[in-house]
Amino acid sequence: MLTIALPKGRIAEQTLEKFEKAFGEKFVFEDRKLILEKSGFRFLNVRNQDVPTYVMHGAADLGIVGLDVLEEKEYDLIKLLDLQIGKCKVAIGLRAGESLDWTKSEIKVATKHTTIAKKYFEEKAMAVDIIKLYGSIELAPLVGLSDCIVDIVETGATMKQNGLEVGPTIMESSANLIANKNSFYAKKELILDLRQKIEATL
């Protein structure tokens, strides 16, 4: 049996649709259930951020997760396939009409994506003060908490509504099928067969 960690919500639904296409069967989580067992698969319904953790620790053989979450966690996992769903980007957000002042001795950045943000500014040899926030990140530049934000952008509407504009893109992201290294070697045929079947639905 293969255990697959899925992120709750839209990505899980779109992934299960791909499984339906690949295997010609319905895969649906029953009301509020967190585990779905069917046709040799066990699906786990977990929070997006937690998918790589389940896979890393071997509680799941495989996972479906955004590249941004993978980059943020920096776990040693195998990327098998880009599912081309859940497309978004990680970008800088600034107060409308402003641009980043690279002459400052330090840039203050508010974000949930601390690893990605830190890496980006360090690669540009810029000193950065990262302020970790868990929500309402758009507020930070408006009230002077930070010079800019680093956040997920799908359409840019949220930033616009809050008086910000989308600045430079740091990375593009979409949902990927990932594997635990030990699982991959122990169940290689099963996993590669699954990858092939899913790839055929793309």
Secondary structure by P-SEA (a helix, b strand, c coil): cbbbbbcccaaaaaaaaaaaaaccbbbbbcccccccccccbbbbbccccaaaaaaaaccccbbbbcaaaaaaaccccccccccccccccbbbbccccccccccccbbbbbccaaaaaaaaaaaacbbbbbbbbccccccccccccccbbbbbbccaaaaaaacbbbccccccccccccccaaaaaaaaaaaaaaaaaaaaac
